[in-house]
Amino acid sequence: MNRHPQIYEGKAKILYATDNPDILLAYFKDDATAFNAQKRGKIVGKGEINCQIAAHLFRSIEAQGIATHYIDCPAVNEMRVKSVQILPIEVVVRNIAAGSLCQQTGLALGTILPQPLVEFFYKNDSLGDPLLTRDRLLLMELATVEQLEILHSKALQINSILENFFQLCGITLVDFKIEFGVDKHEQILLADEISPDSCRLWLIGEPDPNLRVLDKDRFRRDLGNIEDAYQQVLARVLGVKE
């Protein structure tokens, strides 16, 4: 397949130019990484699955009034997106204690938080994507005060939309990571992807703490049946009418 020049390659996607300078083509890879890329592997079919899940969720979020970079999908593992300048901040929203929150605070896995917790991480692999305070973000000029307020507000709105959506899928949204970009009109858009790679998803009604996992923790923790879990999320997501 003939492609335009590649302009960026990340852990999970490759971005290509298109005939329109305001539009990019994102190719979703099967590559899987964890622990800041210290663990690497492949999840068969992951690119197609994540692309379809992300497209469906972007459309659902757009329908609720949150602007995203999503345009359409010309192929099952390709997404056309609006060109944006990605803010170097990973925004994490947590509803239930898991992962680094448990490791850094001593909270027990599965503790339901009294309200969603929004955290900002510096998107910098060489530094290990560190958790940063608001004042540090401003000191480093990674975003303005106004932008941080918008990110925080949008993150909570997106969390509410996704929580309700995944509830319809029979899935608990434990936490998720999102990224935002600024378009040529200085508008902040939800970007990157939302998928089992970037969310913790637990099957509702499954008491086994390993069997309930439907996300990349299956890869991180060597739980097996990774492809089956991703396929199950896709089937449940596509089963919800947009």
N, C-alpha and C positions, 0 to 999 in steps of 0.2 A: 504494500500500500504506500503510495507516495504521500509524504507529509511535508509540511512547512518546517522551517528551522526549529530545532529544540531550543527553548529559552531557559528551562530550569528542570532539574530532576531532584525530587525529594525521596524520602524513604518509601512512600506509597504511590506517588504519582509522577508523571512526566508532563510538563506543560509545553505546548507547541504554539507557535504563532499561527495566525490565519490571514486570509486576504484582508480582513478588517482589523485595523490596529486596536480597536476597542474590544475585540473578542479573542479569547484564547481557547485552545482545545486541551482538555485535561484527559490524559490516558491513565487509567487506574491499573496498577501493577498487582501481581500476585505475591510480591515480596512482602515478608513480614519481619518486623523488628521489634525489640523490646529492650528495656533497660538502657535507653539512650543509644540504641543500635549495637549494644554489646552482644545481644543475642539476635541471630539472623536465621531466616528460613523462608519457606514458601508455603502458602495456603492455597491449594488448588482451587481455582475459580473465584478467589477472593476479589480480584479486580472487578469482574462482572457483578458479583453480589453487592459489593460496597457501592459501586456506581449506581445500581438500581435502587438500593435502599436510600442513598443520599439524595437522589433525584426525587424520590417519593416524599421524603421528609422536607426537602427544600420547598416543594410545591405546597405542602401542608402548612409550612411556616409562612410562606408568601401569602397564602389565603387568609392568614390571621394578621396581615398588615406589617410583617417584618420583611424588609428588603434583603434579598440575597443576590449572590453573583450568578446564580443558576439561570441558564437559558433553555437548553434542551439536551437530549442525548442522541447523537447521530448513530451511535452503536452501543451495544450493551455494556462495553467497558470504556466508553468515551463520553465526555460531557463538555458541551460548549458553555463557557462562562464569560462573564464580563471581566475585562481587564481591571485589576485593582492593585494598589500598593498595599501589600500585607503589613499590618501593624505587627511589630516583633513581640507580640504578647499572646500567650496562650491563656484563654479564660476557662477556668474549670468551675463547674457548678456541682455541688455535692448535696444529695438528699439523704444518703445513708453512709455511715462511716465504712471506708474500705481503703485498700492500698496505702499510699503514703500518709494519709490522714491518720490511720491507725498506727503506723510505724512512728510518726513524729509526735503523736499526742497521747498514745496509750489507750485511746478509745477502742472498745471491743468491736470487732468486725460485725457489721449488721446493725450497729446502733443507729436508730432513726434520729436524725437531727431535728431540733425544735423548729428550725427554719432553714431554707436553703443557704448553703455557704458558698459565696463567690470568691474565688482566689485568682490572682494574676501570677503567671510564670513568665520569665524572660525567655523568649524563643531563641536560644543560643546553645547549640550542641556542645561547643567547646567548654562551656561553663556548666553543662549538665542541666540546662533549662531550670534555673533556680527559682524558687518561690520568692517573690518580691513584695515588700510593703508598698502602699500607695506613694509614700514619700520617696522611696527609692526609685520608683518608676518615674516620678516627676524630676528627681535629681538627675537621672540618666536621660531625660528628655525623650523617653520612649513613647509618650503620649501627653496630650495636654489635659488639664483639669477637666475641661468640657468633654473630651473624648473618653476619659475614664468613667465619667458619670454616665455617658451614653452606653459604654460597654457593659457597665454594671446593670443598668436598667434593661438593656436588650437581653442580657444573659438570663435575667430572672423571667422575662416574658417568654423567652424561648424554652426555658425550663418548664414553665407551666404548660406550654403547648405540647412539648414532648412527653411530659409526665402523663397528660391526659391521653395522648395518642398511644403510647406504649401500654397504658392500662387497657385500652381496647384490644391490644394485641395479646393480652394475658402475660405481659412482661412488666417487671418493676424497673424503673430507671433509677439506678443507684447513683451514678454520677456521669459526667461527660466533659469533654474538652472541645472548645470551639475557637475559631480564629476569625478575625474581621479584617476587612480591607477598605481602603479609601479610593473611590472612583474619581474620574476626572472632574466631577461636579462637587468634590469634597464631601460626598455622602458616604457614610459608613455602612458597608454591606456585610452581612454574614457570608463567610467564604469557606474555603477548604472543603471539608466533608463532615457528615454526621453518619456514623456507621458503627458496626461492632468493633472496629478498630479504635474508635474514639469515645465509646460509651461503655459503661459497665451495665450489663443487662442480666437480670435474674428472672428465671421462669417462675411465675406466680404459682404457688401451691406445691412446689417441689421442696421438700424439707432437707434433702441432702445438699450440703454446702458446695459440693463439687458438681453434682449433676445439674444444679440450677443455673450454672454459669453458661451464658450464651454469647460471650464476647472474647476479646483477645486475651483475657486472663487464661483461657484454655491453652493458648500458646505460651504465655509467660510462665505458667505453672506446670506445663507438661501434663495437662489433664486429658489429652487425647480428644478424638472426635471433633476436631476443630471445624472441619468443613461441614459436618452435620449441623453443628450449632449455628454457623453462619447461614446455612440454607434454611434452617428453621426460622431464624429472624426474618429473612427475606420473605418467606411464605406468609408469615404472620403480618408483616408490614403491608404486603401487597393485598392481603385479605381485608384491609381496612379501606373503605371507599374514600376517595379524596373529595 
